[in-house]
Amino acid sequence: MDYKVIGEPLPAVICDLAAGEKIVTEGGGMSWMTPNMKMETSAGGLGKAFGRLFSGESIFMNHYTAQGGPGQIAFASSFPGSIRAIDVGEKPMIVQKRAFLASEPTVELSVFFQKKLGAGLFGGEGFIMQKLTGKGIAFIEIDGNAIEYDLEAGQQIIVDTGYLAAMDATCSIDIQTVPGVKNMLLGGEGLFNTVVKGPGKVILQTMPINQLQSVIVPAGTN
């Protein structure tokens, strides 16, 4: 499979498939395609279907196959931002809810539960996230632009609510309170920050969708 991402800040990924190659997306994820792309819809088992439902995705997944020759299919982002191709291999990847866009069929999408309840409730990333396992290319949506950090074992980065887009499964998440009562009340950063601890890759996003909403809504009321 060859692919290219075009059109930021409202991007799409265009995938060129050889005859017989397949790609998977959630229900309603396809934007345009050549006529020889055959679609087959599957829930992939009851457990997997409910897992995707909890993680914010559609219960059903669509499998597209190029028939009779090369085919092309495109998947567009649902909000302003960027699309990042992730090579899923030895390390599973944890991504924010609704980040999954499409993948090769050898990549499996499942639900991921935060081990620490506090991190899920107050860290801003949510108790339920998505987990990508297997081997192959997966495409995820990023709110705004993507910034990557490679954390060493024990190295930490403090992230404001909602700015964590993805991380290697070897990383861990915790929360910490903003120090000082005055900082909490007047600093404008909220009560909690997310602490991501390595080792592993961390992908941050520059404009979380909730942050974008907080900017747009007041402007629309003026």
Buried (B, 14 or more C-beta within 10 A) or exposed (E): BEBEBEEBEEBBBBBBBEEEBBBBBBBEBBBEBBEBBBEEEEBBEEEBBEBBEBBBBBBBBBBBBBEEEBBBBBBBBEBBBBBBBBEBEEBBBBBBBBBBBBBBBBBBBBBBBBEBEBBBEBBBBBBBBBBBBBEBBBBBBBBBBBEEBEBEEEBBBEBBBBBBBBBBBBBBBBBBEBEEEEEBEEEEEEEBBBBBBBBBBBBBBBBBBEBBEEEEEEEEEE
